[in-house]
Amino acid sequence: VALHKKRNTNTLRVVLLCSTKNPQTQPMLREILAAVRDANGAVKCVFHRTDGRGSCDGIKDKEYDNKKVSVKNGRIERDALSDALSALRGDGKHSKKPIAFLCGPPALSDATEASLLALGVPKEDVRLERWW
Protein backbone atom coordinates (compact mmCIF):
# COMPACT_ATOMS: atom_id res chain seq x y z
CA VAL A 1 0.00 0.00 0.00
CA ALA A 2 1.45 3.34 -0.94
CA LEU A 3 -0.31 6.54 0.00
CA HIS A 4 0.76 9.61 -1.89
CA LYS A 5 -0.25 13.29 -1.60
CA LYS A 6 -1.39 15.09 -4.72
CA ARG A 7 0.15 18.39 -3.61
CA ASN A 8 3.59 18.99 -2.19
CA THR A 9 2.74 21.23 0.77
CA ASN A 10 4.52 19.20 3.46
CA THR A 11 7.78 17.31 3.50
CA LEU A 12 6.20 13.84 3.78
CA ARG A 13 4.87 12.79 0.38
CA VAL A 14 4.68 8.98 0.49
CA VAL A 15 3.90 6.41 3.17
CA LEU A 16 4.69 2.88 2.02
CA LEU A 17 2.99 0.12 4.01
CA CYS A 18 4.49 -3.28 3.14
CA SER A 19 2.84 -6.49 4.30
CA THR A 20 5.45 -9.23 4.43
CA LYS A 21 6.24 -12.41 6.35
CA ASN A 22 9.75 -11.19 7.08
CA PRO A 23 11.03 -7.75 6.06
CA GLN A 24 14.57 -9.08 5.68
CA THR A 25 13.37 -11.23 2.77
CA GLN A 26 11.19 -8.50 1.22
CA PRO A 27 11.85 -8.24 -2.52
CA MET A 28 13.79 -5.08 -3.28
CA LEU A 29 14.42 -4.38 0.42
CA ARG A 30 17.68 -2.52 -0.14
CA GLU A 31 16.11 -0.46 -2.94
CA ILE A 32 13.16 0.46 -0.69
CA LEU A 33 15.48 1.48 2.13
CA ALA A 34 17.68 3.46 -0.25
CA ALA A 35 14.62 5.27 -1.63
CA VAL A 36 13.55 6.20 1.89
CA ARG A 37 17.04 7.43 2.73
CA ASP A 38 17.47 9.35 -0.51
CA ALA A 39 14.05 11.04 -0.28
CA ASN A 40 15.21 13.37 2.51
CA GLY A 41 12.11 12.87 4.65
CA ALA A 42 9.57 12.66 1.81
CA VAL A 43 9.10 8.87 2.12
CA LYS A 44 8.27 6.73 5.15
CA CYS A 45 8.09 2.92 5.10
CA VAL A 46 6.32 0.70 7.62
CA PHE A 47 6.85 -3.04 7.21
CA HIS A 48 3.98 -5.08 8.64
CA ARG A 49 5.49 -8.41 9.63
CA THR A 50 2.95 -11.23 9.34
CA ASP A 51 4.95 -14.26 10.52
CA GLY A 52 4.52 -13.35 14.21
CA ARG A 53 8.23 -13.47 14.98
CA GLY A 54 8.66 -9.98 16.40
CA SER A 55 10.66 -7.02 15.20
CA CYS A 56 13.31 -7.01 12.53
CA ASP A 57 16.23 -4.91 13.68
CA GLY A 58 18.30 -6.16 10.77
CA ILE A 59 16.69 -3.67 8.40
CA LYS A 60 17.55 -0.74 10.64
CA ASP A 61 21.06 0.51 10.70
CA LYS A 62 22.65 3.86 11.39
CA GLU A 63 22.18 4.94 7.78
CA TYR A 64 18.35 4.94 8.07
CA ASP A 65 16.22 7.21 10.21
CA ASN A 66 14.14 4.92 12.43
CA LYS A 67 11.28 7.39 12.25
CA LYS A 68 11.12 6.78 8.49
CA VAL A 69 11.59 2.97 8.53
CA SER A 70 9.79 0.83 11.06
CA VAL A 71 8.43 -2.67 11.59
CA LYS A 72 5.08 -3.55 13.15
CA ASN A 73 3.69 -6.98 13.86
CA GLY A 74 0.51 -8.05 12.12
CA ARG A 75 -1.34 -7.22 8.97
CA ILE A 76 -2.02 -3.77 7.59
CA GLU A 77 -5.20 -2.82 9.43
CA ARG A 78 -7.45 0.23 9.44
CA ASP A 79 -5.44 1.91 12.25
CA ALA A 80 -2.24 1.77 10.16
CA LEU A 81 -4.08 3.27 7.19
CA SER A 82 -5.55 5.99 9.40
CA ASP A 83 -2.08 6.82 10.78
CA ALA A 84 -0.65 7.04 7.27
CA LEU A 85 -3.47 9.28 6.09
CA SER A 86 -3.02 11.56 9.11
CA ALA A 87 0.71 11.81 8.47
CA LEU A 88 0.13 12.75 4.84
CA ARG A 89 -2.62 15.24 5.63
CA GLY A 90 -0.34 17.00 8.08
CA ASP A 91 -1.54 19.83 10.26
CA GLY A 92 -4.83 20.33 8.42
CA LYS A 93 -4.00 23.92 7.43
CA HIS A 94 -3.67 22.98 3.77
CA SER A 95 -5.83 20.86 1.52
CA LYS A 96 -4.04 17.55 1.16
CA LYS A 97 -5.72 14.77 -0.76
CA PRO A 98 -3.86 11.45 -0.52
CA ILE A 99 -4.00 8.90 -3.31
CA ALA A 100 -3.73 5.22 -2.39
CA PHE A 101 -1.95 2.71 -4.63
CA LEU A 102 -2.75 -0.90 -3.70
CA CYS A 103 -1.03 -3.98 -5.03
CA GLY A 104 -1.53 -7.50 -3.78
CA PRO A 105 -3.83 -10.49 -3.70
CA PRO A 106 -7.56 -9.71 -4.01
CA ALA A 107 -8.38 -10.35 -0.34
CA LEU A 108 -5.74 -7.82 0.80
CA SER A 109 -6.64 -5.28 -1.87
CA ASP A 110 -10.39 -5.56 -1.27
CA ALA A 111 -10.10 -5.23 2.52
CA THR A 112 -7.68 -2.32 2.24
CA GLU A 113 -9.85 -0.55 -0.31
CA ALA A 114 -12.90 -0.93 1.96
CA SER A 115 -10.97 0.49 4.91
CA LEU A 116 -9.69 3.45 2.89
CA LEU A 117 -13.20 4.24 1.64
CA ALA A 118 -14.51 4.04 5.22
CA LEU A 119 -11.74 6.47 6.24
CA GLY A 120 -13.00 8.99 3.68
CA VAL A 121 -10.66 8.44 0.74
CA PRO A 122 -12.72 8.93 -2.44
CA LYS A 123 -12.99 5.83 -4.64
CA GLU A 124 -11.31 7.65 -7.55
CA ASP A 125 -8.23 8.14 -5.33
CA VAL A 126 -7.83 4.42 -4.63
CA ARG A 127 -5.83 2.75 -7.42
CA LEU A 128 -5.72 -1.06 -7.54
CA GLU A 129 -3.55 -3.74 -9.04
CA ARG A 130 -4.81 -7.14 -7.98
CA TRP A 131 -2.77 -10.26 -8.62
CA TRP A 132 -3.15 -14.00 -8.10
Secondary structure, 3 states (H helix, E strand, C coil): CEEEECCCCCCCCEEEEEEECCHHHCCCHHHHHHHHHHCCCCEEEEEEECCCCCCCHHHCCCCCCCCCEEEEECCCCHHHHHHHHHHHHCCCCCCCCEEEEEEECHHHHHHHHHHHHHCCCCHHHEEEEECC
